Amino acid sequence: MSRLYEIHCYHEDIFQYVVASTNKFPEEKVRKDVEQMNNMLNEELKGKGIRYVFAVAVDKYSQNRQKKKQKTITAL
């Protein structure tokens, strides 16, 4: 099971969309990116409640790939 680190965009408390998703960088780097993105927001956007949030997700694609490998090994 692989972890994905994601950056989510929120408008007030409502999730809008996934800005980025990666498993190639460490958690700390992604957290710093989120902090930097929030610092780059101008006052108008901050006033509208726009913000970026760090999130951890499960890479379902890698899970399916691992299950297929296990089935293949079991079948042999």
N, C-alpha and C positions, 0 to 999 in steps of 0.2 A: 504494500500500500504506500503510495507516494503522496507527499504533502505538496500542495500548491499554496504559494503565498500570493495574495491578491490585494489590489488596491480598489476599493469601492468608492463611488461618488454618492453622496447623500445630499438631499435638499431638505433641510431641517432634520426630521427623524425618518424620512421616507427614502428608501433605497432607490437609486436611479439606474445605475449600470456599473459593470466591472470595467475599470479603466485599464488594468493590466493584470496578468496572471503569469506566474513563473515558478519553476522549480530549479532554476539554474543559479539563483543567487541565494545567499544565506538570509535568514529571517531578519537579522539586524540591518542589513543593507536595505531591504524593502521597507522596514520600519522608518529608517532615516529618510528614504525617498518620500514616504507619506508625510513625514514632518516637514520636509522641504517644500513639497507641493502645497501644503496648508499655509506655509509662510509666504508663498508666492501669490496667494489669492489677494486681490485688491479689496479695499474696504467695502465697495459696493457688493461684490459677491459674498463676502463674509456677512454683510447685513441681510442678504437674501437667504442666509442659512446654508450656503454651499460649503461642504467640507469633504475631505477625503479620509477614509478609514482603512486601517490594516485588517485583513481577514485571512484565516487559514481554511483551506478547502481540501477535499480528498480528490486525487486525480483518478477519476473513474475509468479513464482509458487504460491506465497502467494496471488497474485492478483486473479489468477484462482480459488484458494481454496475459497477466500472470495466471488467471484461471485457465485460459486456453493452453498455456504451456503445461500446467499441471494435468489437464485432461490428456494431452498428448503423451506425457510421460507415463501416466497411469495406463493408457491404452497400449503402450509398448510392452 
